[in-house]
Amino acid sequence: MKKKRSFWNWLNPLTWIEGLFQILAAVFAPILRFLGMLNPPSAEGCENIQRADVEDAKKLAEEQEAAVDAITRETSPAEVVRAYARADAADRAVMDLSVLGMDEQDWLLRLSDEDLDLLGMSTTAGCARSLKQRQVLPSYAKPQPELEAAEILMTPTDEEVGQAKMDFIATRFRELYLAPGVANPNPRYVPTTVH
């Protein structure tokens, strides 16, 4: 959107010169373009696609699809149940459950959201046991012990507290009372009066 020009802007001679150049460009640009004297429009957005690039992209897509199919074939029914339980409603609708039998699919599809949450938090072995018995029997992984030792915080001594206060005050003093004409390199605390 162009900015509206004020009346005072029309009194500026540069505005008149700019308008004159725009009129000349509008009149002569098609003529120069027709005669081949004007630079062609930019082709920056166009890619130079070679046949080999297209074939490489096709080959890569086929390999990725084959890898996904192989992974799908290798998943066990328990892993499918766990993946289904962890997925949201939109992903569950498009999920392939062909690894499971018809009665197993029926059991899985009739589970409530709470049961699916329990199975989603369960281990793969718990999902396998639940699938075998057609009951939600979750089992959870043991929490991993912390490998790092807890950091022991030390209480600062009176001398350390005093030194920290002195450093803070000295830093604020240097920020607030700079020499006249020197810019504040760290303007976090701005004085209320100008000096």
Secondary structure, DSSP 4 states (H G I P E B T S, - for coil): -PPPPPTGGGG-HHHHHHHHHHHHHHHHHHHHHHHT-SPPPP-TT-----HHHHHHHHHHHHHHHHHHHHHHHH--HHHHHHHHHHS-HHHHHH---TTS-HHHHHHHHT--HHHHHHHHHS-HHHHHHHHHHTS-----PPPPPP-SPPPPPPPPPHHHHHHHHHHHHHHHHHHHSPPTT---SSTTS--SS--
